[in-house]
């Protein structure tokens, strides 16, 4: 790694006004607390009293920055040095430069008061995807959004020739720009840039120039599909007709959209169970996309009053009020957070067990499921719309299947690790592409005013919908029905196996012994029948739905299979759950935990007996590896003393402070909704105003 003063220019590749050199940027920072003017190390935050935690001001500073030009990494210790370095860089290359940063949101909090910011692209406040500088021809882009992968995982996932130097920098030590760094610490800093450089090299094999790399993982597969559809007038016309611009329909689609079902059967919660089986569904969402019919046209108002009024070949979107509703099963399914209102309800961790009244917006798929699984005294359909059911365009179905074929053929093939990682990422992003939110409230950043989120007006929303309709790319209604179908496929199995079901998570079921295995066999046969029927109707080879891997084994979409380990079926010797995303298993004396927010390997070492996986189990900060990010937008100067006793006057005006976070196991949260309900944050029309 070179000191920034050793930079005297470099050769670069210019394409038009673009400098196609790979540039990366990273900083290391120190977090500390200002407690009544006294310095407190951030790692001691949890040892403070509650009053002192409230009084402490979180602060931070950058103590080293790294900037790579291809595989040459330069560094400096202050922001003044970084500005001078960029001036040298601009003298050498005046062209537009894209600088890649992993987790740009963090670095941006420091950069924002050092440089004048011209333009920021952000999904919501402080979640920065790109930022353009005013004074330099530089745009920073976030590679975390691009890869959807932690920095430490990039080398493993993409088979990079370098690795992040994990553990070589003790973040608990207070450092400043005056603090000397060891050779090992400097290498740690250097490799953070080199990992990103090597990753971008991989992306350039596909996209050729740095500005063409999509800014999100979903954007990659979106870009590929756009390339084969946007010049197809038939596609645009057909899809444009599916995009609903009527305000009431648009709002109802948002209300009807719900994520996967993740829930624990309350009769087993907190109980250590023996000999638990686990079944997983293969690619549940893609299977639905290529095998089911979807709303394919403009939703029109209708006046149906009962389930019997629904015609099989039509999709229905309804708002319905249920009176005196009560679940027939141990498992409960209606998410309270999706109800527009409810009264007299008994909840099972966020799911409605019974209620005097609820009002909810549903697809016909969800409506029929509720009527099959709840006793209902009466219901009234308050509003209803319909359109025809059709298979998705054959071009789209073949696109999805080709991604599945690519992923399958590259899996576990030596020398094809990168191809597998790229194709797997694209395949897994296809569902996300169908629900990508293009109509969200405006997020603005201003150097003086800071962050501001402005709700879209009805006119804004309508204009964006018309733009989507004219573009004719994908219909949000498809995404609404994808999750509805997938939930139905899972939950129909749940009600057949009800008292044996211990736990569910989107596309998996865990069961105690005594269940009828034929439930899965029969379902898998129905999957094969459905796929064969689809293949015949659309003239698509069956093997596209069941491609071979490198060993010649077929992998059929959509079927349930027993979870396997080392090529054999697995039964958990012991299993315990405390609710959604909270369970532990024991196999051959080895305990493994799954707790949202807690690393599996470290978390599993916290208990010696599975019986210890109970409420109030605390995962310490060194186990969770989680930090609460605190933003300070107006830091006052502070005299900071590093771990060597050296004093430094901190003048960073804005910074992030990372505070240690513990996790306490408990059942008090409405965890099923908080953790698994991926409802869209699309802006809604404000009606009756």
Residue, then its C-alpha position, 0 to 999 in steps of 0.5 A: x500500500x502506497x502513501x497518497x503522496x506517492x501517486x503521480x498519475x496512472x494509465x487509464x482507459x477512456x470510453x467517451x467521457x468515461x474513465x473505465x479504470x476500477x476505483x475503490x474506496x474505503x475508510x476505517x473509523x473509531x467510535x466513541x462516546x462523549x459523556x458529559x465531556x468525558x471520553x468513553x469507549x464505544x465498546x463499553x456502552x453496554x456497561x453504562x447505566x441506563x441514564x448514562x446511555x441516554x446522556x452519552x453522545x455517540x461520535x466517530x472519526x475517520x483515521x485512515x482512508x484507502x483508495x485503489x486504482x486497479x490493484x494499487x492501493x493508496x492511503x492517507x490519514x485525514x480528509x484534507x489529504x484525501x481532498x489533495x489526493x483527489x485533486x491529483x487524480x483529477x489532474x491526471x484523469x478529468x473524465x467521469x470516474x466511478x468509485x466503488x464502495x462496499x456499504x456506501x451508506x457508512x462512508x457517505x455519513x462522513x463524506x457528506x460534510x467533507x465534500x459538496x454533494x451534487x446528487x444522491x440516489x437512495x431508497x430511503x434516508x441514509x440508505x445510499x446507492x450512489x452519490x455524485x460529488x460537486x467539486x470532482x468528476x466522481x460518482x461513488x457506487x455501493x457494491x453491497x447493493x450490487x452484490x447483495x453480499x457481505x464484504x467478507x463473503x465476496x471472496x468465497x462466493x465469487x472465488x476471488x484470489x484475495x480474502x478480507x483480512x478478518x480479525x486483524x484490526x481490533x475495533x475496540x481500540x481508540x485510534x486517530x489519524x495520529x495513531x501508528x498502525x502495524x503492518x498487519x493492520x495496514x494489510x487489513x485496510x489494503x485488502x478491503x479495497x482489493x476485495x472490491x477491486x477483484x469483485x468488480x473485475x468479475x462484473x466487468x467480464x459481463x458488463x465491460x464498462x464500470x457504468x453499465x454494472x447494474x446498481x442492484x442484484x435485482x437490476x442485473x436480471x432486470x437488465x437481461x430481461x429488458x434487453x430481450x423485451x423492450x424492443x418487442x412491441x407485442x410484449x410491451x402492448x400485452x404487459x402494458x395492458x396488465x399494469x393498473x393505473x386506477x387508484x383504487x385497484x393500485x391501492x388494493x394490490x398493495x394491500x393484498x401483497x404479503x410475504x412468505x408464511x413464517x410461523x411456529x405452531x403454538x402447541x409446540x413452542x418452548x418444548x424440546x421435541x425429538x425426531x423432527x423431520x424437515x421438508x423443503x420446497x425447491x424454488x417455490x417462487x420460480x416454480x409458481x412463475x413458470x407453472x401457474x396462470x396470472x392476472x393478464x389484463x386490466x382489472x375491472x369492477x364487478x359485483x360478486x357477493x360470494x365465493x360461488x360467484x367467482x369464475x375459475x378462469x378469472x382473477x379476483x381482487x377483493x376487499x372483504x369484511x369477515x364477522x365472527x371468524x375462528x381458525x379451525x386449526x392449531x396453526x393460524x394464518x391471517x396476518x393481523x398486520x395485513x388487516x385494514x382493521x380488526x376487533x375482538x381478536x385473539x392473536x397467535x404471535x401476529x396471526x389471527x386465531x379468532x376475531x369478532x370482525x376483520x376487514x382485509x384485501x385479498x386475492x381470490x387465492x387467499x380468499x378461498x384459503x381463508x374460507x377453507x381454514x376458518x369458521x366464518x359466521x358471515x362475510x361481505x365483499x365490500x369491493x371487487x375487481x376481476x381480470x382474466x387468468x393466463x400464463x405469463x408470456x412464454x418469453x418470460x417463462x423460458x427466461x426463468x427456466x434458462x436461469x434455473x438451467x444455468x444455475x443447476x448445471x454450474x452447481x458444484x462444478x470445479x472451475x465454475x464457482x463464479x458462473x454459479x454465483x452469478x447465475x444463482x444470484x440472478x435466479x434468486x432475484x427473479x421474484x424480487x424483480x416482479x415486486x421491485x418498487x418503482x413508485x416510492x416516496x421521494x428521498x432527497x438529500x441536500x448539503x444544508x437541509x440533509x435528508x428529507x422524504x417527501x410523500x408522492x402526491x396522487x398526481x405523482x403516483x398516477x404519472x409514474x403508473x402511466x410511465x410504467x404502463x407505457x414502458x410495459x415491462x412487468x406487472x406488480x400484480x404478478x408479484x402479488x399472485x406469486x406469493x399468494x400461490x406459494x403460500x397456498x401451496x405451503x399452507x394446504x400441506x400445513x392444514x393436511x398435517x396440522x397437529x404434526x407441523x412444528x414450524x414453517x418458513x416460506x418454503x419449508x415445513x418441520x414435523x414431529x413423527x406420525x405424519x403421513x408422508x404420502x401428503x408430500x408424495x401426492x403433492x409432488x405428483x400434482x406438481x409433475x402433472x401441472x408442469x407436464x400440462x404447462x409444457x404441453x400447452x406452451x410447447x416447452x420441453x419438460x427437461x427445462x423444468x428438471x435440468x440435470x446437474x453435473x452428476x446427471x441428476x435431474x432437479x425438478x422445480x416445485x417439489x417437496x424434499x426431505x432436508x438432506x445432509x451429506x447425501x442422506x435424509x436428515x432427522x433432527x434428534x432434538x428440536x425446539x422453537x421460540x417462534x418465527x426465525x427462532x429455533x435450535x436443532x441437535x443432530x448427533x450431539x451437535x447443536x445448531x441455532x437459527x435466530x434472526x440477527x445472530x450468526x449461526x456458528x457463534x450463536x450455536x456455541x452459546x448453549x451446551x444443551x438444547x434445553x437452554x434455548x429458552x426465553x431470556x437467553x442472551x447473545x452477547x455483542x461479541x456473539x451477535x457481531x451486530x452493531x447499532x449504527x448511530x448517526x451524528x450529523x453535527x459533531x462538536x470538536x472533541x479532544x480524543x485520546x487514543x489507546x496509546x495515550x496520544x491526543x487528537x483534536x477531532x473535527x469531523x462534522x458528521x460521522x457514524x458511531x457503532x455501538x455493540x448490540x446484544x440479543x435476548x431471546x423472547x416471545x414478546x415481539x410480534x415476530x412473524x410480522x416484523x421479520x417475514x412480512x415483506x410488504x411493499x412500501x409503495x406510495x398509496x393514493x390518498x382517497x377522499x381528500 
